[in-house]
Amino acid sequence: MGLLAEVGARLLAAGVAGTSGTATGSVWPLRYRGLPPTPSRCVAVTLSGGFAPEGKAPLDRPTFQVLVRGSTSDGVTLEQKVEAVSTALHARSTAFTTWTWVDVQRQGDALWLGWDDGQRPMYSVNFAALRSRTS
């Protein structure tokens, strides 16, 4: 299973995101590689490069970004969703399915991205991970 699917599986298991095409209560649809035009409320996981692997240690150091977009009427709800994403992923180890994940760390605080073309508010949260190449 690839990195995006691993992260997505963790967000699904934590109840932060779902597979439905629309937001249902506190569960917002999960997408990969960017935010689609619809639905308004959405969580997306995308790769963001990474760092060189550890020299002799069998560790990869991938990075990824989670984008969270709300509807035009979201206020506190959007910030709560961003916090839920952070809680589901930050400081996790061995919480994923096919790799041995040594650690996942949030890189700074959530970043306000502003408004998209539809005047919907957006945030991003960046993460760096350590995962074993021996799994």
Backbone torsions as a table, in degrees:
resi	resn	phi	psi	omega
1	MET	NA	135.0	-179.1
2	GLY	-77.3	169.9	-177.1
3	LEU	-57.2	-46.8	-178.8
4	LEU	-60.6	-44.1	179.9
5	ALA	-65.3	-37.1	178.1
6	GLU	-62.6	-47.3	-179.7
7	VAL	-66.1	-43.4	177.9
8	GLY	-58.7	-42.0	179.4
9	ALA	-61.6	-37.6	178.6
10	ARG	-67.3	-41.6	178.6
11	LEU	-66.2	-37.2	176.6
12	LEU	-65.5	-46.4	-178.7
13	ALA	-63.3	-32.5	-179.7
14	ALA	-81.2	-5.9	-179.8
15	GLY	75.9	15.2	179.8
16	VAL	-79.2	-36.8	-177.8
17	ALA	-135.1	162.5	-179.3
18	GLY	-137.5	175.8	-177.6
19	THR	-94.2	-6.9	179.0
20	SER	-66.1	155.8	179.1
21	GLY	-77.1	-11.2	-179.3
22	THR	-132.1	158.6	177.9
23	ALA	-70.9	134.6	177.6
24	THR	-125.5	105.2	-177.1
25	GLY	60.9	-124.6	-178.8
26	SER	-89.3	1.0	-179.9
27	VAL	-100.1	117.1	-179.1
28	TRP	-104.7	149.2	-178.4
29	PRO	-59.8	143.2	178.5
30	LEU	-101.8	132.6	177.1
31	ARG	-130.1	165.2	-179.4
32	TYR	-122.5	145.2	175.6
33	ARG	66.1	29.0	174.7
34	GLY	127.8	168.2	-178.3
35	LEU	-92.8	128.8	177.6
36	PRO	-78.9	168.1	178.6
37	PRO	-60.5	-35.3	177.2
38	THR	-137.1	152.3	0.0
39	PRO	-78.3	169.4	179.4
40	SER	-64.6	-55.9	178.7
41	ARG	-77.3	121.3	-174.3
42	CYS	-160.6	150.6	174.4
43	VAL	-122.6	131.5	-179.6
44	ALA	-130.8	141.5	177.1
45	VAL	-111.4	131.9	179.3
46	THR	-139.4	149.2	176.7
47	LEU	-72.2	148.5	179.0
48	SER	-135.5	35.1	176.2
49	GLY	93.4	-115.5	-178.3
50	GLY	137.8	-173.6	-179.2
51	PHE	-117.5	163.2	178.1
52	ALA	-58.8	145.8	177.9
53	PRO	-64.2	158.3	175.3
54	GLU	-60.5	145.5	-176.7
55	GLY	-51.6	-85.1	-177.1
56	LYS	-92.9	-18.2	178.2
57	ALA	-75.7	140.8	-177.6
58	PRO	-80.7	59.8	-176.9
59	LEU	-124.1	131.6	170.3
60	ASP	-96.6	154.7	-178.8
61	ARG	-128.4	67.5	180.0
62	PRO	-73.8	158.3	173.1
63	THR	-126.7	153.1	178.0
64	PHE	-149.7	163.4	-178.2
65	GLN	-127.0	141.1	173.5
66	VAL	-113.4	122.5	177.6
67	LEU	-99.7	136.3	179.3
68	VAL	-128.5	123.1	178.7
69	ARG	-121.7	138.2	178.5
70	GLY	-107.8	-179.2	175.5
71	SER	-87.2	170.4	-178.2
72	THR	-62.0	-22.3	-178.4
73	SER	-97.9	0.0	-179.8
74	ASP	-73.6	137.7	174.2
75	GLY	-124.2	-100.3	-179.4
76	VAL	-61.9	-32.2	-179.0
77	THR	-55.6	-41.4	179.7
78	LEU	-64.8	-45.3	178.9
79	GLU	-64.6	-34.8	176.2
80	GLN	-64.6	-38.3	178.8
81	LYS	-67.1	-41.4	177.7
82	VAL	-61.3	-42.5	178.1
83	GLU	-65.0	-38.3	178.3
84	ALA	-64.1	-38.9	176.1
85	VAL	-61.0	-47.8	-178.9
86	SER	-60.9	-44.8	179.8
87	THR	-63.6	-38.5	-178.5
88	ALA	-68.4	-26.1	-172.9
89	LEU	-114.0	-33.0	-173.4
90	HIS	-68.4	137.7	175.3
91	ALA	60.0	35.6	178.0
92	ARG	-98.1	143.8	172.2
93	SER	-137.9	146.1	-178.8
94	THR	47.9	28.3	-178.1
95	ALA	-95.5	3.3	-177.6
96	PHE	-108.3	-179.8	-166.4
97	THR	-95.5	-50.6	-171.0
98	THR	-107.7	-19.4	177.4
99	TRP	-103.8	160.2	168.3
100	THR	-89.4	109.5	-179.7
101	TRP	-92.4	117.6	-178.3
102	VAL	-77.7	-40.9	-177.6
103	ASP	-166.0	149.4	170.5
104	VAL	-131.3	125.3	-177.7
105	GLN	-125.6	132.3	173.2
106	ARG	-67.1	138.9	179.1
107	GLN	-100.4	89.8	-177.8
108	GLY	79.5	-169.3	179.5
109	ASP	-86.3	173.4	174.3
110	ALA	-61.6	145.3	-178.8
111	LEU	-110.6	123.6	176.2
112	TRP	-72.9	121.4	-179.4
113	LEU	-94.8	-11.6	-178.6
114	GLY	97.0	-149.9	-174.9
115	TRP	-110.5	141.0	174.9
116	ASP	-82.7	-172.9	-177.7
117	ASP	-62.1	-24.7	178.8
118	GLY	-93.7	14.4	-179.0
119	GLN	60.4	35.8	177.1
120	ARG	-101.5	134.7	-177.3
121	PRO	-72.9	145.3	-177.5
122	MET	-138.1	145.9	173.0
123	TYR	-130.5	159.5	168.7
124	SER	-130.9	150.1	175.1
125	VAL	-131.8	125.8	-176.7
126	ASN	-104.2	144.3	-177.8
127	PHE	-134.4	148.9	171.1
128	ALA	-121.6	143.1	-176.2
129	ALA	-129.8	159.4	168.3
130	LEU	-120.6	124.8	176.8
131	ARG	-135.5	147.2	-175.9
132	SER	-80.0	135.8	174.7
133	ARG	-84.4	-1.6	-175.9
134	THR	-93.7	0.1	180.0
135	SER	-79.7	NA	NA
